């Protein structure tokens, strides 16, 4: 009797196990059966938000279900990121990851949630950071700028778009390698940084150059270097920092993350669908024409490594520069 | 007469049937979101952006700009009727507008707000057409030390010129500054006073705080004293402003427009400071300052004119320098970029059709807004006849939905209720909440600009006095602080003379 019960419960267990397995495969085959929510941890209207909204336009065509974009801003991206980290790992709630709240905050401030809480799905693209300076200063190249700063420590003013923002991290990467010291003044985002630049409040900065273009054209500002592993197509004369012997790469990237525990088949399916969405001709054209960026898809494994490397780098910077 | 020819060609573009339709859609949508607090113009434009991918550039911008200045018109409506400011720049409108409504003069307040807005908008557009580049160059002279001094002056003006008791004003102003320090330190990046809530990492959202301190507090106080309800039921005499009102107000409208136009062109904070400053100026030049806060019509006319002129002139840094001055303008900037147009020094030369078409459409939009708002006044005023016990529920619903929609979070609703209760105690203690809210909005600006100035100057405090604009602002602020002393001595010598 007792043995029978045991046997029964064993069979029961096997049955449950098998049905769960079966359910999972069925789930992956049928996934998605309802709209997928993509949470953007930033307010609507920025370059990250717009990129995702362009990609989303063709979601039904490749995923079979529409993607619904929900903006959950706050805490520099921490609010939306934490919400997704705690969501059910069923593939119906995804996060748009970006360096600010996916790498910098968790690696340096211990806030928001980093790689250990997510499964990377894919990288959609990035904007490269460029070093831009006023053109009326006594140097013409990035090398000369660094020499000038070395000869006059604490004289040049570097404006950033915010503490531990992309441009701030970019400068810390450079300072760590070169030992150059300048005054670093943090502004409240890209707009105020540009105003400070035009009002001669700051001497140079590192940022995505879209908002600076008219002033680069008018000759007020000058691009000195690009912090990428290759030169920009639109600026073939601008050297990369790496060519100048300063091994710094700084990308403002946009990727898709799923909560930890999301089943592998679902991640594969999502990655495949996002690849087709991002590389759809209409999406590529719109991203190029409307935002001036390219599409640089990376699949789950490649993206995981890319994100991990960045995370480690930021941890190191945090150890050196965190006050 | 280049200017007239250019504007003429602008009207030729703005008056095409489709552009008139886009302009109308913009201003109607703008009025609607201005009336409903919470979902502001910035969020609305952001949500509309993906739709505009396929619309022609000029039409897109005509529509989006319409939303922007339309919202400024609409913002006064809830301030006057329900004591809920649609946005920061309409806070001063609440002070006298709501009191007018309680005295059965809601129609006249709404009327003067609409007419004042129309005049100010027109003056602002005319101003952009003629002196945009000059004003932009002036705005660039405002570096971090100048902003620091401007904020100091703005706060002191709000306390010394607008409040009955300077001491009480200073107390709540300091409380506001303290509340403004909640959130991430702008220079070190450390978290302060957020007690572990990620939601507070960026500080209190002022929309949420304002809805609590004004909307919810008002309800709590009204529920307590039922006799106030009668006030709303009294016959509404004169739906529109009288000739007498106009005689009292025309100068206020003009002063408000000019203050708004010039201060509003400063990117960041210009709009808010200008409407508070114009209210303070009106009170100090008025022959009957004791009426302010109790329903003085000038107290509605001036800040409403100022915030409309400011909303127009805040487009100047965008159009001439390519720099957005506030979050809504930043969205319009994104719309430019999406259509592959770089706003900035080359805009007028390279896209004259767009620039002049946009300006011309703003003249048209202003006339539409006046036509839209004046007939609506009757409808709004009739709403006040709804018994207060029903109206109060509507106000609570509007506030809760509004607070939730700011960032889709229940936390904000809690913060709003908390500030509502806090506001109730402030009012019981006779402490004014206006300096608190102004300090909460400007405090982070004050701190950031102070830190930035000191980093750039290497810790030298004299940087604020070495720069002429900054020094001038600080001297005015100093004189303002000495004014009670001067008044005291003047009164004493006066008394001595008469006693002799």
Interface residues (C-beta under 8 A of the other chain):
Chain A: X43 X44 X45 X46 X49 X50 X53 X54 X57 X70 X71 X72 X73 X74 X75 X76 X78 X79 X82 X109 X111 X112 X154 X157 X162 X163 X164 X183 X184 X185 X186 X187 X188 X191 X192 X194 X195 X196 X198 X199 X201 X210 X211 X213 X214 X215 X217 X218 X286 X289 X290 X291 X323
Chain B: X42 X43 X45 X46 X47 X49 X50 X53 X140 X141 X142 X143 X144 X184 X185 X186 X187 X188 X189 X190 X191 X198 X199 X200 X201 X202 X267 X268 X317 X321 X322 X323 X324 X325 X330 X331 X333 X334 X337 X338 X339 X340 X342 X343 X344 X345 X346 X407 X408 X409 X448 X452 X455 X456 X458
